[in-house]
Amino acid sequence: MAHKAYGIYTHLTWHTRLRARCMGRVDAEQVIEVLRQAASQSLVHLHAVAVLSDHVHVVASFRPDSAVSPFVRHVKSESARRINLMRGQVFQWARGYFIESLSREHVSAACAYVVSQHRRHPDRVPT
């Protein structure tokens, strides 16, 4: 039996179109639900998630056979579709995303940073 060891840790962020502070609490819940579903289907492990009114932070680990770009594309498109259906008006994400790789030693610090987002940006907490 083959043994595989890997540690592909990432910090991802993306934001709303024109960095508009337009996401409310219900929108944030949709983003989190889509993230969890996509992670479950793709075998991606979510370590920390923060959704603010204008951007999203995710610390996640990926398997070597997982691709980050299709994962983010799916989360952004499906969450926008759901938000648009709920609102009956246009919601858009900005193009692209930011990703940085993390060493195993930096995952806990990145998670703490992500978890602190609502405290760091109280004016951007979805309501």
N, CA and C atoms as a LAMMPS dump frame, in Angstrom:
ITEM: TIMESTEP
0
ITEM: NUMBER OF ATOMS
381
ITEM: BOX BOUNDS ff ff ff
-5.0000000000000000e+02 5.0000000000000000e+02
-5.0000000000000000e+02 5.0000000000000000e+02
-5.0000000000000000e+02 5.0000000000000000e+02
ITEM: ATOMS id mol type element x y z
1 1 1 N 0.838 -1.172 0
2 1 2 C 0 0 0
3 1 3 C 0.891 1.246 0
4 2 1 N 0.588 2.166 -0.886
5 2 2 C 1.371 3.393 -0.997
6 2 3 C 1.01 4.362 0.122
7 3 1 N 2.007 5.086 0.579
8 3 2 C 1.792 6.089 1.62
9 3 3 C 2.046 7.464 1.01
10 4 1 N 1.135 8.38 1.256
11 4 2 C 1.298 9.741 0.741
12 4 3 C 1.259 10.716 1.905
13 5 1 N 2.189 11.619 1.915
14 5 2 C 2.192 12.69 2.908
15 5 3 C 2.269 14.014 2.159
16 6 1 N 1.452 14.938 2.55
17 6 2 C 1.462 16.24 1.896
18 6 3 C 0.96 17.286 2.877
19 7 1 N 1.291 18.506 2.603
20 7 2 C 0.837 19.637 3.407
21 7 3 C 0.759 20.871 2.532
22 8 1 N -0.368 21.057 1.877
23 8 2 C -0.554 22.194 0.976
24 8 3 C -1.536 23.15 1.65
25 9 1 N -0.999 24.139 2.332
26 9 2 C -1.804 25.076 3.116
27 9 3 C -1.845 26.426 2.405
28 10 1 N -3.021 27.045 2.391
29 10 2 C -3.184 28.305 1.667
30 10 3 C -3.999 29.313 2.466
31 11 1 N -3.758 30.566 2.171
32 11 2 C -4.606 31.664 2.63
33 11 3 C -5.148 32.303 1.359
34 12 1 N -6.467 32.281 1.215
35 12 2 C -7.152 32.817 0.037
36 12 3 C -7.975 34.034 0.43
37 13 1 N -8.029 35.018 -0.445
38 13 2 C -8.957 36.135 -0.267
39 13 3 C -9.515 36.525 -1.625
40 14 1 N -10.739 37.017 -1.607
41 14 2 C -11.331 37.645 -2.79
42 14 3 C -12.332 38.669 -2.297
43 15 1 N -12.699 39.587 -3.182
44 15 2 C -13.585 40.657 -2.73
45 15 3 C -14.715 40.919 -3.714
46 16 1 N -15.65 41.725 -3.251
47 16 2 C -16.803 42.072 -4.071
48 16 3 C -16.37 43.016 -5.185
49 17 1 N -17.185 43.088 -6.221
50 17 2 C -16.886 43.982 -7.338
51 17 3 C -16.797 45.417 -6.816
52 18 1 N -15.768 46.101 -7.221
53 18 2 C -15.489 47.48 -6.813
54 18 3 C -15.337 47.627 -5.296
55 19 1 N -15.069 46.501 -4.638
56 19 2 C -14.886 46.456 -3.182
57 19 3 C -16.098 47.051 -2.446
58 20 1 N -17.267 46.911 -3.052
59 20 2 C -18.504 47.432 -2.455
60 20 3 C -18.824 46.671 -1.174
61 21 1 N -19.196 47.388 -0.149
62 21 2 C -19.573 46.773 1.136
63 21 3 C -21.057 46.403 1.07
64 22 1 N -21.338 45.367 0.312
65 22 2 C -22.73 45.062 -0.012
66 22 3 C -23.233 43.725 0.522
67 23 1 N -22.388 42.948 1.179
68 23 2 C -22.85 41.656 1.689
69 23 3 C -23.425 41.803 3.087
70 24 1 N -24.624 41.273 3.244
71 24 2 C -25.26 41.244 4.552
72 24 3 C -25.065 39.883 5.204
73 25 1 N -25.665 39.72 6.369
74 25 2 C -25.53 38.481 7.141
75 25 3 C -26.015 37.269 6.355
76 26 1 N -27.176 37.391 5.7
77 26 2 C -27.732 36.264 4.942
78 26 3 C -26.827 35.922 3.758
79 27 1 N -26.269 36.939 3.112
80 27 2 C -25.327 36.706 2.009
81 27 3 C -24.094 35.965 2.521
82 28 1 N -23.575 36.405 3.658
83 28 2 C -22.392 35.761 4.248
84 28 3 C -22.677 34.3 4.566
85 29 1 N -23.877 34.021 5.068
86 29 2 C -24.256 32.635 5.36
87 29 3 C -24.268 31.788 4.088
88 30 1 N -24.712 32.361 2.977
89 30 2 C -24.704 31.642 1.704
90 30 3 C -23.271 31.336 1.265
91 31 1 N -22.384 32.308 1.396
92 31 2 C -20.982 32.101 1.018
93 31 3 C -20.384 30.968 1.849
94 32 1 N -20.634 30.982 3.148
95 32 2 C -20.094 29.939 4.029
96 32 3 C -20.675 28.576 3.676
97 33 1 N -21.963 28.525 3.391
98 33 2 C -22.585 27.25 3.015
99 33 3 C -21.982 26.697 1.725
100 34 1 N -21.81 27.56 0.725
101 34 2 C -21.21 27.124 -0.544
102 34 3 C -19.767 26.676 -0.315
103 35 1 N -19.012 27.416 0.489
104 35 2 C -17.631 27.026 0.804
105 35 3 C -17.587 25.636 1.427
106 36 1 N -18.449 25.397 2.405
107 36 2 C -18.46 24.091 3.078
108 36 3 C -18.833 22.971 2.117
109 37 1 N -19.831 23.199 1.276
110 37 2 C -20.237 22.171 0.313
111 37 3 C -19.123 21.892 -0.685
112 38 1 N -18.52 22.949 -1.212
113 38 2 C -17.437 22.774 -2.184
114 38 3 C -16.243 22.077 -1.544
115 39 1 N -15.93 22.433 -0.312
116 39 2 C -14.81 21.795 0.388
117 39 3 C -15.086 20.315 0.595
118 40 1 N -16.296 19.992 0.974
119 40 2 C -16.659 18.59 1.185
120 40 3 C -16.547 17.791 -0.11
121 41 1 N -17.023 18.359 -1.202
122 41 2 C -16.979 17.668 -2.498
123 41 3 C -15.558 17.536 -3.031
124 42 1 N -14.724 18.522 -2.753
125 42 2 C -13.358 18.543 -3.293
126 42 3 C -12.321 17.983 -2.333
127 43 1 N -12.759 17.546 -1.149
128 43 2 C -11.852 17.056 -0.112
129 43 3 C -10.836 18.118 0.293
130 44 1 N -11.32 19.354 0.36
131 44 2 C -10.517 20.482 0.833
132 44 3 C -10.85 20.677 2.301
133 45 1 N -9.838 20.919 3.123
134 45 2 C -10.08 21.142 4.554
135 45 3 C -10.076 22.641 4.836
136 46 1 N -11.198 23.148 5.36
137 46 2 C -11.288 24.556 5.74
138 46 3 C -10.818 24.701 7.184
139 47 1 N -9.78 25.477 7.384
140 47 2 C -9.252 25.709 8.728
141 47 3 C -9.907 26.926 9.371
142 48 1 N -10.145 27.973 8.582
143 48 2 C -10.766 29.2 9.094
144 48 3 C -11.397 29.953 7.934
145 49 1 N -12.534 30.59 8.218
146 49 2 C -13.257 31.375 7.209
147 49 3 C -13.764 32.647 7.871
148 50 1 N -13.642 33.764 7.172
149 50 2 C -14.249 35.024 7.617
150 50 3 C -14.863 35.695 6.399
151 51 1 N -16.141 36.022 6.508
152 51 2 C -16.831 36.738 5.437
153 51 3 C -17.173 38.12 5.971
154 52 1 N -16.674 39.134 5.303
155 52 2 C -16.976 40.512 5.665
156 52 3 C -17.875 41.114 4.588
157 53 1 N -18.295 42.342 4.759
158 53 2 C -19.244 42.933 3.819
159 53 3 C -18.65 43.15 2.434
160 54 1 N -17.312 43.146 2.33
161 54 2 C -16.693 43.39 1.026
162 54 3 C -15.606 42.388 0.628
163 55 1 N -15.306 41.428 1.485
164 55 2 C -14.307 40.43 1.1
165 55 3 C -14.399 39.18 1.964
166 56 1 N -13.691 38.15 1.503
167 56 2 C -13.703 36.836 2.153
168 56 3 C -12.262 36.407 2.4
169 57 1 N -12.017 35.81 3.562
170 57 2 C -10.726 35.195 3.888
171 57 3 C -10.968 33.709 4.136
172 58 1 N -10.087 32.868 3.613
173 58 2 C -10.183 31.425 3.834
174 58 3 C -8.775 30.873 4.052
175 59 1 N -8.605 30.101 5.111
176 59 2 C -7.388 29.304 5.281
177 59 3 C -7.816 27.868 5.026
178 60 1 N -7.192 27.242 4.035
179 60 2 C -7.597 25.893 3.63
180 60 3 C -6.379 25.073 3.257
181 61 1 N -6.535 23.759 3.361
182 61 2 C -5.493 22.863 2.858
183 61 3 C -6.085 22.029 1.732
184 62 1 N -5.272 21.83 0.716
185 62 2 C -5.682 21.128 -0.494
186 62 3 C -4.893 19.842 -0.649
187 63 1 N -5.52 18.87 -1.263
188 63 2 C -4.833 17.632 -1.627
189 63 3 C -3.998 17.901 -2.882
190 64 1 N -2.979 17.112 -3.127
191 64 2 C -2.16 17.318 -4.325
192 64 3 C -2.954 17.182 -5.626
193 65 1 N -4.031 16.399 -5.6
194 65 2 C -4.827 16.224 -6.816
195 65 3 C -5.979 17.222 -6.903
196 66 1 N -6.008 18.204 -6.012
197 66 2 C -7.027 19.257 -6.048
198 66 3 C -6.442 20.496 -6.707
199 67 1 N -7.283 21.211 -7.432
200 67 2 C -6.848 22.454 -8.066
201 67 3 C -7.545 23.628 -7.382
202 68 1 N -6.785 24.629 -7.031
203 68 2 C -7.325 25.774 -6.305
204 68 3 C -8.257 26.602 -7.186
205 69 1 N -7.827 26.908 -8.397
206 69 2 C -8.595 27.803 -9.257
207 69 3 C -10.032 27.327 -9.509
208 70 1 N -10.262 26.064 -9.887
209 70 2 C -11.653 25.619 -10.062
210 70 3 C -12.456 25.66 -8.764
211 71 1 N -11.8 25.418 -7.637
212 71 2 C -12.477 25.48 -6.343
213 71 3 C -12.977 26.901 -6.079
214 72 1 N -12.093 27.886 -6.219
215 72 2 C -12.476 29.28 -5.977
216 72 3 C -13.517 29.725 -6.996
217 73 1 N -13.321 29.36 -8.254
218 73 2 C -14.282 29.731 -9.3
219 73 3 C -15.677 29.211 -8.963
220 74 1 N -15.752 27.956 -8.515
221 74 2 C -17.049 27.377 -8.157
222 74 3 C -17.672 28.115 -6.969
223 75 1 N -16.889 28.368 -5.932
224 75 2 C -17.42 29.049 -4.743
225 75 3 C -17.926 30.439 -5.113
226 76 1 N -17.15 31.173 -5.893
227 76 2 C -17.568 32.523 -6.265
228 76 3 C -18.81 32.502 -7.15
229 77 1 N -18.834 31.638 -8.155
230 77 2 C -19.986 31.639 -9.07
231 77 3 C -21.248 31.125 -8.395
232 78 1 N -21.143 30.055 -7.619
233 78 2 C -22.329 29.491 -6.969
234 78 3 C -22.85 30.418 -5.87
235 79 1 N -21.964 31.026 -5.105
236 79 2 C -22.439 31.945 -4.062
237 79 3 C -23.086 33.179 -4.687
238 80 1 N -22.51 33.713 -5.76
239 80 2 C -23.123 34.865 -6.44
240 80 3 C -24.487 34.487 -7.009
241 81 1 N -24.589 33.3 -7.586
242 81 2 C -25.873 32.849 -8.135
243 81 3 C -26.928 32.782 -7.039
244 82 1 N -26.577 32.207 -5.906
245 82 2 C -27.536 32.084 -4.796
246 82 3 C -27.922 33.449 -4.229
247 83 1 N -26.943 34.322 -4.069
248 83 2 C -27.235 35.662 -3.542
249 83 3 C -28.138 36.412 -4.515
250 84 1 N -27.851 36.319 -5.808
251 84 2 C -28.689 36.983 -6.81
252 84 3 C -30.118 36.463 -6.777
253 85 1 N -30.294 35.154 -6.623
254 85 2 C -31.643 34.583 -6.55
255 85 3 C -32.384 35.075 -5.311
256 86 1 N -31.696 35.139 -4.188
257 86 2 C -32.332 35.594 -2.944
258 86 3 C -32.7 37.07 -3.006
259 87 1 N -31.801 37.87 -3.534
260 87 2 C -31.994 39.317 -3.549
261 87 3 C -32.907 39.785 -4.675
262 88 1 N -32.828 39.085 -5.802
263 88 2 C -33.535 39.568 -6.976
264 88 3 C -32.843 40.774 -7.599
265 89 1 N -31.582 40.959 -7.283
266 89 2 C -30.786 42.038 -7.868
267 89 3 C -29.356 41.539 -8.048
268 90 1 N -28.563 42.303 -8.771
269 90 2 C -27.233 41.839 -9.16
270 90 3 C -26.223 41.961 -8.012
271 91 1 N -25.562 40.851 -7.734
272 91 2 C -24.411 40.806 -6.829
273 91 3 C -23.261 40.232 -7.64
274 92 1 N -22.085 40.841 -7.547
275 92 2 C -20.932 40.354 -8.301
276 92 3 C -19.675 40.357 -7.437
277 93 1 N -18.865 39.346 -7.669
278 93 2 C -17.522 39.316 -7.116
279 93 3 C -16.586 40.013 -8.092
280 94 1 N -15.498 40.555 -7.6
281 94 2 C -14.445 41.075 -8.465
282 94 3 C -13.763 39.896 -9.154
283 95 1 N -13.12 40.165 -10.259
284 95 2 C -12.377 39.111 -10.946
285 95 3 C -11.167 38.715 -10.113
286 96 1 N -10.847 37.431 -10.17
287 96 2 C -9.621 36.946 -9.558
288 96 3 C -9.709 36.712 -8.062
289 97 1 N -8.556 36.39 -7.498
290 97 2 C -8.424 36.141 -6.065
291 97 3 C -6.947 36.226 -5.707
292 98 1 N -6.669 36.304 -4.413
293 98 2 C -5.3 36.301 -3.913
294 98 3 C -5.077 34.968 -3.212
295 99 1 N -3.914 34.398 -3.416
296 99 2 C -3.553 33.165 -2.711
297 99 3 C -2.097 33.262 -2.276
298 100 1 N -1.845 32.79 -1.06
299 100 2 C -0.462 32.641 -0.619
300 100 3 C -0.329 31.274 0.02
301 101 1 N 0.818 30.672 -0.179
302 101 2 C 1.062 29.378 0.451
303 101 3 C 1.566 29.61 1.87
304 102 1 N 1.232 28.673 2.732
305 102 2 C 1.622 28.76 4.136
306 102 3 C 2.416 27.523 4.52
307 103 1 N 3.403 27.707 5.36
308 103 2 C 4.066 26.541 5.937
309 103 3 C 3.166 26.02 7.053
310 104 1 N 3.332 24.788 7.418
311 104 2 C 2.536 24.197 8.501
312 104 3 C 2.666 25.039 9.778
313 105 1 N 3.847 25.585 10.003
314 105 2 C 4.086 26.381 11.209
315 105 3 C 3.291 27.684 11.229
316 106 1 N 2.875 28.176 10.057
317 106 2 C 2.165 29.455 9.988
318 106 3 C 0.651 29.31 9.878
319 107 1 N 0.144 28.093 9.827
320 107 2 C -1.302 27.89 9.681
321 107 3 C -2.061 28.448 10.877
322 108 1 N -1.6 28.188 12.082
323 108 2 C -2.337 28.67 13.261
324 108 3 C -2.344 30.197 13.323
325 109 1 N -1.252 30.843 12.951
326 109 2 C -1.22 32.311 12.933
327 109 3 C -2.161 32.857 11.865
328 110 1 N -2.196 32.21 10.703
329 110 2 C -3.112 32.643 9.642
330 110 3 C -4.562 32.46 10.078
331 111 1 N -4.855 31.357 10.749
332 111 2 C -6.213 31.121 11.256
333 111 3 C -6.595 32.19 12.275
334 112 1 N -5.678 32.526 13.166
335 112 2 C -5.952 33.568 14.162
336 112 3 C -6.222 34.902 13.474
337 113 1 N -5.459 35.203 12.434
338 113 2 C -5.664 36.437 11.67
339 113 3 C -7.049 36.444 11.03
340 114 1 N -7.437 35.342 10.41
341 114 2 C -8.745 35.255 9.753
342 114 3 C -9.867 35.365 10.78
343 115 1 N -9.748 34.648 11.872
344 115 2 C -10.785 34.674 12.911
345 115 3 C -10.924 36.077 13.51
346 116 1 N -9.856 36.862 13.507
347 116 2 C -9.893 38.208 14.095
348 116 3 C -10.479 39.266 13.16
349 117 1 N -10.849 38.897 11.954
350 117 2 C -11.291 39.892 10.974
351 117 3 C -12.486 40.723 11.439
352 118 1 N -13.473 40.119 12.061
353 118 2 C -14.649 40.878 12.508
354 118 3 C -14.266 41.874 13.602
355 119 1 N -13.302 41.524 14.424
356 119 2 C -12.827 42.438 15.466
357 119 3 C -11.954 43.541 14.856
358 120 1 N -11.147 43.174 13.875
359 120 2 C -10.252 44.138 13.225
360 120 3 C -11.007 45.138 12.357
361 121 1 N -12.13 44.679 11.762
362 121 2 C -12.92 45.523 10.854
363 121 3 C -14.386 45.528 11.283
364 122 1 N -14.702 46.094 12.439
365 122 2 C -16.093 46.049 12.91
366 122 3 C -17.069 46.752 11.966
367 123 1 N -16.567 47.709 11.189
368 123 2 C -17.423 48.414 10.235
369 123 3 C -17.73 47.572 8.994
370 124 1 N -17.098 46.422 8.869
371 124 2 C -17.312 45.557 7.704
372 124 3 C -17.971 44.229 8.066
373 125 1 N -18.472 44.114 9.274
374 125 2 C -19.166 42.89 9.681
375 125 3 C -20.537 42.884 9.012
376 126 1 N -20.868 41.824 8.278
377 126 2 C -22.185 41.772 7.621
378 126 3 C -23.316 41.829 8.644
379 127 1 N -24.304 42.678 8.361
380 127 2 C -25.453 42.804 9.268
381 127 3 C -26.744 42.426 8.572
